[in-house]
Amino acid sequence: MLESKNLHVEIEGIKILKGVNLKVETGKVHALMGPNGSGKSTLANVIMGHPKYEITQGQIILNGEVINDLSPDERAKRGLFLSFQYPNEVDGVTISTFLRTAINSLREGKGEEPISVLDFHNLLKEKLDLLKTDESFAQRYLNHGFSGGEKKKSEILQLVVLDPKVAILDETDSGLDISAIRDVADGINKFMGKDKIILIITHYKRILEYIKHDKLSILINGKIALEGGPELVDELEAKGYGWIQEDASEIKSEMR
């Protein structure tokens, strides 16, 4: 299980997360939505251990272990994976080389031998076939000159090859046309299993039409304002976020 308890986060003295309580269970797909600037990407980066964010209060707990002080690579070795909203381009490093290096780093953390060239080739081919992607894709430099859809396809390839226990997908659908969204969603669905956790952060309902999610949390102004089942996304689509903010304001007024 992945959980944040009363999580407060700042960057350069600016408070962004103001007591986030979120629990994501094994075998579940948990969606996170909210208006721009609500703290969704901050939460994703903090969970992964981005050093520019400061946790001033609260805990991040992975399978019973508080991981606040762990480095990003230590978190990755424990099974965390973050798909970036805006993946960086790495000229001169092929996707294949990047993935083999990443796999061997994870294996080293478990005390295992490096993967052989043949085993890696077979694994990579299997996952490319799974995503209906030509083998030549893996020989391109990581995200260099990629379209938005190709960058997201690269992220999903990393997901299925590295096979983490917890996948945090930060706006994986942003900038994609409907065909690319279907391809990305298909890859995510093929990754998901009973021993996996997915936290998918999105602005739009459309990707959730292709990925069955179990729960939806709404993050507003640095706090979880509302949680519900899959049906909640339809209410958001019809009414936006204003009604949630109004309800929260009414509750605050009643408490005074």
C-alpha positions as CSV (number, residue, x, y, z in Angstrom):
1,M,0.0,0.0,0.0
2,L,1.1,3.6,-0.7
3,E,-0.1,6.2,1.7
4,S,0.5,9.9,2.5
5,K,-0.5,11.1,6.0
6,N,-1.0,14.8,6.7
7,L,1.5,15.6,4.1
8,H,2.7,19.2,4.0
9,V,5.1,20.3,1.3
10,E,6.9,23.6,0.5
11,I,9.1,24.8,-2.3
12,E,11.2,27.9,-1.7
13,G,9.0,28.8,1.3
14,I,5.8,28.5,-0.7
15,K,3.3,26.0,0.8
16,I,1.8,23.7,-1.9
17,L,0.5,20.6,-0.1
18,K,-1.4,21.4,3.1
19,G,-2.2,18.1,4.7
20,V,-2.7,15.5,2.0
21,N,-4.2,12.2,3.2
22,L,-4.3,9.7,0.4
23,K,-4.3,5.9,0.5
24,V,-3.8,3.8,-2.6
25,E,-4.2,0.0,-2.2
26,T,-2.6,-2.9,-4.0
27,G,-4.6,-4.2,-7.0
28,K,-6.3,-0.9,-7.4
29,V,-6.2,1.9,-9.9
30,H,-6.6,5.2,-8.1
31,A,-7.3,8.4,-10.1
32,L,-6.3,11.9,-8.9
33,M,-7.9,15.0,-10.4
34,G,-8.0,18.7,-9.6
35,P,-7.7,22.2,-11.1
36,N,-4.4,23.6,-12.3
37,G,-2.1,24.6,-9.4
38,S,-3.8,22.3,-6.9
39,G,-0.6,20.3,-6.2
40,K,-1.1,17.1,-8.2
41,S,2.3,17.1,-9.9
42,T,3.9,18.2,-6.7
43,L,2.4,15.2,-4.9
44,A,3.8,12.9,-7.6
45,N,7.3,14.4,-7.4
46,V,7.3,14.3,-3.6
47,I,6.3,10.7,-3.5
48,M,9.2,9.9,-5.9
49,G,11.7,12.0,-3.8
50,H,12.4,15.1,-5.9
51,P,15.0,17.1,-3.9
52,K,13.6,20.5,-4.6
53,Y,10.5,19.9,-2.5
54,E,10.6,20.1,1.3
55,I,8.4,17.9,3.4
56,T,7.6,20.1,6.5
57,Q,5.1,17.7,8.1
58,G,3.6,14.3,7.6
59,Q,4.7,11.0,6.1
60,I,4.9,9.0,2.9
61,I,4.5,5.3,3.7
62,L,5.2,2.4,1.3
63,N,4.2,-1.0,2.5
64,G,4.5,0.1,6.1
65,E,7.9,1.8,5.7
66,V,8.2,5.6,6.0
67,I,10.2,6.7,3.0
68,N,10.5,10.5,3.6
69,D,14.3,10.4,3.8
70,L,15.0,7.9,1.0
71,S,16.6,9.1,-2.2
72,P,14.8,8.7,-5.6
73,D,17.0,5.7,-6.6
74,E,16.3,3.9,-3.2
75,R,12.5,4.5,-3.8
76,A,12.8,3.1,-7.3
77,K,14.6,0.0,-5.9
78,R,11.6,-0.5,-3.6
79,G,9.3,-0.6,-6.6
80,L,8.2,3.1,-7.2
81,F,8.0,4.4,-10.8
82,L,7.0,7.9,-12.0
83,S,5.9,8.6,-15.5
84,F,6.7,12.3,-16.1
85,Q,4.3,14.8,-17.5
86,Y,7.2,16.4,-19.5
87,P,9.9,13.7,-20.1
88,N,13.4,15.0,-20.7
89,E,15.3,14.4,-24.0
90,V,18.6,12.5,-23.6
91,D,20.6,12.8,-26.8
92,G,23.2,10.0,-27.4
93,V,21.5,7.4,-25.1
94,T,19.2,4.9,-26.8
95,I,16.0,3.7,-25.2
96,S,17.5,0.2,-25.2
97,T,20.7,1.3,-23.4
98,F,18.7,3.3,-20.9
99,L,16.4,0.4,-20.1
100,R,19.1,-2.1,-19.7
101,T,21.0,0.2,-17.4
102,A,17.9,0.8,-15.3
103,I,17.1,-2.9,-15.1
104,N,20.7,-3.7,-13.9
105,S,20.5,-1.0,-11.3
106,L,17.3,-2.6,-9.9
107,R,18.9,-6.0,-10.0
108,E,21.9,-4.8,-8.3
109,G,19.7,-3.4,-5.5
110,K,18.3,-6.9,-5.0
111,G,21.7,-8.5,-5.0
112,E,21.1,-10.2,-8.4
113,E,23.4,-10.6,-11.4
114,P,23.1,-8.2,-14.4
115,I,20.7,-9.3,-17.1
116,S,22.4,-11.0,-20.0
117,V,22.3,-9.4,-23.5
118,L,20.2,-12.2,-24.9
119,D,17.7,-12.2,-22.0
120,F,17.4,-8.4,-22.2
121,H,16.8,-8.5,-26.0
122,N,14.1,-11.1,-25.6
123,L,12.4,-9.1,-22.8
124,L,12.5,-5.9,-24.8
125,K,11.1,-7.6,-27.9
126,E,8.3,-9.1,-25.8
127,K,7.3,-5.7,-24.4
128,L,7.6,-3.9,-27.7
129,D,5.3,-6.6,-29.2
130,L,2.9,-6.1,-26.3
131,L,2.7,-2.4,-27.1
132,K,2.5,-3.1,-30.9
133,T,5.7,-1.1,-31.4
134,D,8.5,-1.7,-34.0
135,E,11.9,-2.8,-32.6
136,S,13.5,0.2,-34.2
137,F,11.8,2.4,-31.7
138,A,14.1,1.1,-28.9
139,Q,17.2,2.2,-31.0
140,R,16.2,5.9,-31.0
141,Y,17.8,8.3,-28.6
142,L,15.6,8.7,-25.4
143,N,12.8,11.1,-26.3
144,H,15.1,13.0,-28.7
145,G,12.9,14.6,-31.4
146,F,9.9,12.7,-30.2
147,S,6.4,13.8,-30.7
148,G,4.2,14.1,-27.6
149,G,2.7,10.7,-28.3
150,E,6.1,9.1,-28.8
151,K,7.3,10.4,-25.5
152,K,4.3,8.9,-23.7
153,K,4.8,5.6,-25.6
154,S,8.5,5.7,-24.3
155,E,7.2,6.2,-20.8
156,I,4.8,3.3,-21.0
157,L,7.6,1.1,-22.5
158,Q,9.7,1.9,-19.5
159,L,6.7,1.0,-17.3
160,V,6.2,-2.5,-18.7
161,V,9.9,-3.3,-19.0
162,L,10.9,-2.2,-15.5
163,D,7.7,-3.7,-14.1
164,P,7.5,-1.7,-10.8
165,K,5.1,-2.4,-8.0
166,V,3.8,1.2,-7.8
167,A,3.2,3.3,-10.9
168,I,2.5,7.0,-10.6
169,L,1.4,8.3,-14.0
170,D,1.5,12.1,-14.1
171,E,-0.8,13.4,-16.9
172,T,0.2,10.6,-19.2
173,D,-2.7,11.6,-21.5
174,S,-1.7,15.3,-21.9
175,G,-1.2,16.4,-25.5
176,L,-2.4,13.1,-27.0
177,D,-4.9,12.6,-29.7
178,I,-7.6,10.0,-29.2
179,S,-5.7,7.2,-31.0
180,A,-2.6,7.8,-28.8
181,I,-4.7,7.8,-25.7
182,R,-6.1,4.4,-26.6
183,D,-2.6,3.1,-27.2
184,V,-1.3,4.5,-23.9
185,A,-4.4,3.2,-21.9
186,D,-3.9,-0.2,-23.5
187,G,-0.3,-0.4,-22.3
188,I,-1.4,0.7,-18.8
189,N,-4.1,-2.0,-18.7
190,K,-1.7,-4.7,-19.8
191,F,0.7,-3.7,-17.0
192,M,-1.9,-3.7,-14.2
193,G,-2.3,-6.8,-12.0
194,K,-3.4,-7.9,-8.6
195,D,0.0,-7.1,-7.1
196,K,0.3,-3.6,-8.7
197,I,-0.7,-0.1,-7.6
198,I,-1.5,2.6,-10.1
199,L,-2.0,6.3,-9.2
200,I,-3.1,8.1,-12.4
201,I,-3.1,11.9,-12.4
202,T,-5.2,13.5,-15.1
203,H,-7.2,16.6,-16.0
204,Y,-9.7,14.8,-18.2
205,K,-12.2,12.1,-18.2
206,R,-11.2,10.7,-21.6
207,I,-8.3,8.4,-20.5
208,L,-10.5,7.1,-17.6
209,E,-13.0,5.9,-20.3
210,Y,-10.3,3.3,-21.3
211,I,-8.8,2.5,-17.9
212,K,-11.1,1.1,-15.2
213,H,-10.4,3.0,-12.0
214,D,-11.6,2.0,-8.6
215,K,-11.4,5.3,-6.8
216,L,-11.2,9.0,-7.6
217,S,-9.7,11.7,-5.3
218,I,-10.0,15.4,-5.9
219,L,-7.1,17.6,-4.9
220,I,-8.0,21.3,-4.4
221,N,-5.7,24.0,-2.9
222,G,-3.3,21.4,-1.6
223,K,-5.8,19.1,0.2
224,I,-8.0,16.2,-0.8
225,A,-11.4,17.9,-1.0
226,L,-13.5,14.9,-2.0
227,E,-13.2,11.2,-2.8
228,G,-15.6,8.8,-4.5
229,G,-16.1,6.0,-6.9
230,P,-15.7,6.0,-10.7
231,E,-19.1,7.7,-11.1
232,L,-17.6,10.9,-9.6
233,V,-15.7,11.6,-12.8
234,D,-19.0,12.1,-14.6
235,E,-20.2,14.6,-12.1
236,L,-16.9,16.6,-12.5
237,E,-17.3,16.5,-16.3
238,A,-20.8,18.0,-15.9
239,K,-20.2,20.5,-13.1
240,G,-16.5,21.3,-12.9
241,Y,-14.8,21.9,-9.6
242,G,-16.6,25.0,-8.4
243,W,-19.3,23.0,-6.4
244,I,-16.7,21.1,-4.4
245,Q,-14.9,24.4,-3.5
246,E,-18.3,25.9,-2.5
247,D,-19.1,22.9,-0.3
248,A,-15.7,23.1,1.4
249,S,-16.3,26.8,2.1
250,E,-19.7,26.1,3.6
251,I,-18.2,23.4,5.9
252,K,-15.5,25.7,7.1
253,S,-18.1,28.4,7.8
254,E,-20.2,26.0,9.9
255,M,-17.1,24.9,11.9
256,R,-16.3,28.5,13.0
